[in-house]
């Protein structure tokens, strides 16, 4: 559909940022380069201690000159979910998206997604594809982000829970504002420091229909100085897994799905993640315990049995190679 035929409805973009001095200008220029004519950017500074705020405020007149609106909000450091909530409370757009401020949208990202939803009224939200690049050379693609559209029923909720054939990176999505408010009338998510994208996507996946643009319109940038925390011990891994699992259960409760099939598959997934990490950390005691629990849950698979015996009775190097072989085989069957 030609842009001249697309209604110039307002698109709200929410972007949280913490200490973004090194990439903030690139992000603001990226939004200014969008071909879509009507955008409000709600930029939430999550307690940055560098020049992020100064850079953001300097761009406010540039956005006005472009016909866009830049709303700058500062909050004491509280995490991305709390920052997203600030934007959810005030966004005005007929369309909504949220994106990380260290990633980049192709110039026609928003225009093409709006055009898709304008011409597909049966869809409530749409996703494109993306590329993975490194901050040291954003012109070189190192991976891809895509969901292969299922044949027949599109059960994205199951796939999001199982982390299978899905994309969590938010820059690929655009949702109708009315559809978002229908599943989240309170305009807020739980202010956890984990899983804000799960919180935003799961209710949409349960109630709404997704459309697909089979083009890469987004760059997910891997930064060497990323502040993401790497767990060092199995106990630390299990603590983080528990945090994710508890949050997902709280989301399912809010959706009225406690005790449903989704609840049960979440329990099995949590056990399997513990099982896999016990294998990676060569902890035979925990591996044995989690394998037993998987069997009791009825969720044990041939893949689990192979990994169990590799971890319990084979040398580590051989077992790890088998683990990768099985994992890659299963991925090829998705």
Buried (B, 14 or more C-beta within 10 A) or exposed (E): EEBEEBEEBBBBBBBBBBBBBBBBBBBBEBBBEBEBBBBBBBBBBBBBEEBBBEBBBEBBEBBEEBEBBBBBBBBEEBBBBBBBBBBBEEBEBBBBBBBBBBBBBBBBBBBBBBBBBBEEEEBBBBBBBBBBBBBEEBEEBEEEBBBEEEEEEBEBBBBBBBEEBBBBBBBBBBBBBEBBBBBBEEEBBBBBEBBBBBBBBBBBBBEBBBBBBEBBBBBBBBBEEEEEEEBEEBEEBBEBBEBBBBBBBBBBEBBEBEEEEBBEBBBBBBBBBBBBBBBBBEBEEBBBBBBEBBEEBEBBEEBBEBBBEBBEEEEEEEBBEBBEEBEEEEEEEE
